[in-house]
Amino acid sequence: MAAIKIKKIIAKKDISSLLNNLITSLGGDISIQDIDEQLLFGDEPDDSSGKYKIDLKGTTLGWVRGGENARPIAALINYLANQELERRSIAIETLDNYREINLLYNLSGKLTANLMPQDVAQIVINQTRELIPVNRGFLFLLDQDQSQLEVLASFEPKMGYRPQKQSIAGIVRSVIMTGVGEIVNDVSSDPRFVPSDYPISSLMCV
């Protein structure tokens, strides 16, 4: 998500007009600065003026300078910044939901024409690859005695698309035992990780 900047928030026509009216009604001598103390709104403040932080979830976005009358202006911009963050979060969530629905729609149409497990598995993994940018991926089938995994489909060049047997170990074993999917961003720091023949820095297992 792109960083939220005060400059873009206060540049909106309705917000700029609101700030002008509020600052005028509060007596003026109020200015707004970014995180680098570059003037964004109002007149250049003097060194003796108050300084009120504009904060977003613990991150300083800038400052409102002036007397006590500057405090409510800082509170207003804090509120506007939080509203912008919430708006962006909703937009991202909506996009993610759309992608999931689109994936399911595409899968349903393709799966109805394929009944062989390997073909179905390859369709699933190809569709997943379009949704999630990854270097390699596998779709496993647990054998009847639950001692090995059969690779039904993959997009790992070394393995091709031929079914192969894999032992159950490490993070994969943990996911099978608990039934809870995991995303591990740094596998080298996870004590369950078992090194493989190819480099792995992070993985998702469900």
MOSULDA-V621529 format. One record per backbone hydrogen bond with DSSP energy under -1.0 kcal/mol. NH is the residue of the N-H (numbers start at 1). CO is the residue of the C=O. E is the energy in kcal/mol with one decimal. If there is no record, write none. Layout:
# MOSULDA-V621529
{{NH & CO & E} {NH & CO & E}}
This chain:
# MOSULDA-V621529
{{9 & 5 & -1.4} {10 & 6 & -2.8} {12 & 9 & -1.1} {16 & 12 & -3.2} {17 & 13 & -2.1} {18 & 14 & -2.0} {19 & 15 & -2.7} {20 & 16 & -2.2} {21 & 17 & -2.2} {22 & 18 & -2.6} {23 & 19 & -2.9} {24 & 20 & -2.1} {25 & 21 & -2.3} {26 & 22 & -1.9} {28 & 23 & -3.3} {31 & 65 & -2.3} {32 & 41 & -2.5} {33 & 63 & -3.2} {34 & 38 & -1.9} {37 & 34 & -2.2} {40 & 32 & -3.3} {41 & 32 & -1.5} {49 & 46 & -1.5} {50 & 66 & -1.2} {52 & 64 & -2.8} {54 & 62 & -2.6} {56 & 59 & -2.8} {59 & 56 & -1.8} {61 & 54 & -3.3} {62 & 54 & -1.1} {63 & 33 & -2.3} {64 & 52 & -2.5} {65 & 31 & -2.9} {66 & 50 & -1.7} {70 & 67 & -2.1} {71 & 68 & -1.5} {74 & 70 & -2.0} {75 & 71 & -2.1} {76 & 72 & -2.1} {77 & 73 & -2.3} {78 & 74 & -2.4} {79 & 75 & -2.1} {80 & 76 & -2.4} {81 & 77 & -2.5} {82 & 78 & -2.1} {83 & 79 & -2.2} {84 & 80 & -2.0} {85 & 81 & -2.1} {86 & 82 & -2.3} {87 & 83 & -2.4} {88 & 84 & -2.2} {89 & 85 & -2.3} {90 & 86 & -2.3} {91 & 87 & -2.0} {92 & 88 & -2.4} {93 & 89 & -2.4} {94 & 90 & -2.5} {95 & 91 & -2.1} {96 & 92 & -2.4} {97 & 93 & -2.4} {98 & 94 & -2.2} {99 & 95 & -2.3} {100 & 96 & -2.1} {101 & 97 & -2.5} {102 & 98 & -2.8} {103 & 99 & -2.3} {104 & 100 & -2.4} {105 & 101 & -2.4} {106 & 102 & -2.5} {107 & 103 & -2.5} {108 & 104 & -2.6} {109 & 105 & -1.6} {110 & 106 & -1.5} {111 & 107 & -3.1} {112 & 108 & -1.4} {114 & 111 & -1.7} {120 & 116 & -2.5} {121 & 117 & -2.8} {122 & 118 & -2.2} {123 & 119 & -2.0} {124 & 120 & -2.4} {125 & 121 & -2.5} {126 & 122 & -2.2} {127 & 123 & -2.3} {128 & 124 & -2.2} {129 & 125 & -1.9} {130 & 126 & -1.2} {131 & 127 & -1.0} {132 & 128 & -2.6} {139 & 153 & -2.5} {141 & 150 & -2.2} {143 & 148 & -2.3} {146 & 143 & -1.6} {149 & 166 & -3.5} {150 & 141 & -2.9} {151 & 164 & -3.2} {152 & 139 & -2.4} {153 & 139 & -1.3} {155 & 137 & -1.8} {159 & 156 & -1.4} {160 & 156 & -1.9} {166 & 149 & -2.9} {173 & 169 & -1.2} {174 & 170 & -1.8} {175 & 171 & -2.3} {176 & 172 & -2.2} {177 & 173 & -2.5} {178 & 174 & -2.2} {179 & 175 & -2.5} {182 & 205 & -2.7} {184 & 203 & -2.8} {187 & 201 & -2.0} {189 & 186 & -1.3} {190 & 187 & -1.6} {193 & 190 & -1.9} {203 & 184 & -2.2} {205 & 182 & -2.8}}
